[in-house]
């Protein structure tokens, strides 16, 4: 398995900022896995959008549009 991109401490902070008093190690690790999976899907979609627009540079608009296509809240 590859090394995680996001730090575990950041996951604890995110969950705590959401109102949790205590955070289990497994919960922080699971959030990290889920966020990395979603981030990868968004990044791949953003690359596709840039390539379609005949650009090599990924722009913030690509990320924003890709996130709207991937994440439905």
DOKEKE-860052 format. One record per atom (N, C-alpha, C, CB): x, y, z. Coordinates in steps of 0.05 Angstrom, whole numbers, padded with zeros to 5 digits, always signed. Glycine has a CB too. Layout:
BEGIN
XYZ ...
END
This chain:
BEGIN
+00017-00024+00000 +00000+00000+00000 +00018+00025+00000 -00019+00000+00024 +00010+00045-00015 +00026+00069-00017 +00022+00087+00008 +00018+00085-00042 +00041+00105+00012 +00040+00123+00035 +00017+00143+00032 +00067+00138+00038 +00003+00148+00053 -00020+00167+00052 -00011+00195+00045 -00035+00167+00079 -00027+00209+00031 -00021+00236+00023 -00029+00257+00044 -00036+00243-00003 -00050+00250+00059 -00060+00268+00080 -00050+00259+00107 -00091+00270+00079 -00043+00278+00124 -00034+00271+00151 -00057+00263+00169 -00019+00295+00163 -00051+00245+00187 -00072+00235+00205 -00080+00257+00225 -00061+00210+00220 -00061+00273+00234 -00068+00295+00253 -00088+00314+00241 -00042+00310+00260 -00087+00319+00215 -00106+00337+00202 -00134+00324+00203 -00098+00342+00172 -00136+00298+00201 -00162+00285+00202 -00174+00288+00229 -00159+00255+00195 -00158+00285+00250 -00168+00289+00277 -00179+00318+00280 -00145+00284+00298 -00164+00337+00270 -00173+00365+00272 -00199+00370+00257 -00151+00384+00260 -00202+00359+00234 -00226+00362+00218 -00250+00350+00233 -00224+00348+00190 -00247+00327+00244 -00269+00314+00259 -00275+00330+00284 -00262+00285+00266 -00255+00339+00298 -00259+00356+00322 -00273+00382+00316 -00232+00362+00336 -00265+00395+00293 -00278+00420+00285 -00307+00415+00278 -00264+00432+00261 -00314+00391+00272 -00342+00384+00265 -00359+00379+00290 -00343+00359+00248 -00346+00380+00314 -00361+00378+00339 -00356+00354+00355 -00389+00380+00333 -00338+00336+00346 -00333+00312+00362 -00316+00318+00387 -00319+00291+00345 -00324+00305+00409 -00308+00308+00433 -00283+00290+00432 -00324+00301+00458 -00288+00266+00423 -00266+00247+00421 -00266+00234+00393 -00268+00225+00443 -00243+00226+00384 -00240+00215+00357 -00224+00189+00359 -00227+00235+00337 -00236+00168+00349 -00222+00142+00348 -00202+00142+00326 -00242+00119+00345 -00180+00127+00331 -00159+00124+00311 -00170+00113+00285 -00137+00106+00321 -00188+00093+00287 -00200+00081+00263 -00217+00102+00247 -00217+00057+00270 -00230+00120+00261 -00247+00140+00248 -00229+00160+00233 -00264+00155+00268 -00207+00168+00245 -00189+00187+00232 -00177+00174+00207 -00168+00197+00251 -00169+00149+00210 -00157+00135+00187 -00177+00130+00165 -00146+00108+00197 -00201+00124+00172 -00222+00120+00151 -00229+00146+00137 -00248+00108+00164 -00230+00168+00151 -00235+00194+00138 -00212+00200+00118 -00237+00216+00159 -00188+00194+00127 -00165+00198+00109 -00168+00182+00083 -00138+00191+00123 -00175+00157+00086 -00178+00139+00062 -00200+00150+00044 -00185+00111+00071 -00222+00157+00055 -00245+00167+00039 -00237+00193+00025 -00270+00172+00057 -00225+00212+00040 -00218+00237+00028 -00197+00234+00005 -00207+00257+00049 -00178+00216+00009 -00158+00211-00012 -00171+00199-00036 -00136+00193-00001 -00190+00181-00033 -00204+00169-00055 -00220+00190-00071 -00223+00146-00046 -00234+00207-00056 -00250+00229-00069 -00231+00249-00083 -00268+00243-00048 -00209+00256-00070 -00190+00275-00081 -00178+00264-00107 -00168+00282-00061 -00172+00239-00108 -00161+00226-00132 -00181+00227-00154 -00153+00198-00126 -00206+00221-00148 -00227+00222-00169 -00231+00250-00180 -00254+00211-00158 -00231+00270-00162 -00233+00298-00171 -00210+00306-00188 -00236+00317-00146 -00185+00299-00180 -00162+00306-00194 -00162+00294-00222 -00137+00297-00179 -00169+00268-00224 -00170+00255-00250 -00191+00269-00269 -00178+00225-00247 -00214+00276-00258 -00234+00290-00273 -00224+00317-00282 -00260+00293-00257 -00210+00331-00265 -00199+00357-00271 -00178+00355-00294 -00186+00370-00246 -00162+00334-00293 -00142+00330-00314 -00157+00325-00341 -00124+00305-00308 -00178+00310-00340 -00194+00305-00365 -00205+00331-00376 -00216+00285-00359 -00215+00348-00358 -00226+00374-00366 -00205+00391-00379 -00239+00389-00343 -00181+00392-00368 -00159+00408-00379 -00150+00397-00406 -00136+00409-00359 -00148+00371-00408 -00140+00359-00433 -00161+00365-00454 -00136+00329-00430 -00186+00363-00447 -00207+00369-00466 -00205+00398-00476 -00235+00364-00454 -00197+00416-00459 -00194+00444-00466 -00166+00450-00479 -00197+00462-00441 -00151+00428-00484 -00125+00430-00497 -00105+00446-00480 -00127+00443-00524 -00106+00441-00453 -00088+00454-00435 -00072+00433-00420 -00103+00472-00415 -00048+00440-00412 -00032+00422-00395 -00034+00430-00366 -00002+00423-00403 -00043+00455-00361 -00044+00465-00334 -00072+00461-00323 -00037+00495-00333 -00074+00449-00299 -00099+00446-00285 -00105+00472-00270 -00098+00422-00264 -00128+00483-00275 -00136+00508-00262 -00157+00503-00240 -00148+00528-00284 -00160+00524-00224 -00179+00521-00202 -00207+00515-00212 -00179+00547-00185 -00214+00527-00235 -00240+00521-00247 -00244+00492-00253 -00245+00538-00272 -00222+00479-00262 -00224+00450-00268 -00230+00434-00243 -00197+00440-00280 -00217+00441-00221 -00221+00428-00196 -00250+00432-00186 -00201+00437-00174 -00259+00457-00188 -00286+00464-00178 -00307+00449-00195 -00290+00494-00180 -00304+00449-00221 -00324+00435-00238 -00323+00405-00233 -00318+00442-00268 -00299+00394-00231 -00296+00366-00226 -00308+00358-00199 -00266+00358-00227 -00305+00375-00179 -00316+00368-00153 -00346+00368-00154 -00306+00388-00132 -00358+00386-00170 -00387+00386-00173 -00397+00361-00186 -00396+00411-00189 -00381+00351-00205 -00389+00326-00219 -00385+00301-00202 -00372+00324-00245 -00366+00302-00184 -00359+00278-00168 -00374+00277-00142 -00330+00278-00163 -00374+00299-00128 -00386+00299-00101 -00414+00311-00101 -00367+00316-00081 -00433+00295-00093 -00460+00304-00091 -00468+00305-00061 -00480+00286-00108 -00470+00329-00050 -00476+00331-00021 -00505+00339-00017 -00458+00352-00008 
END
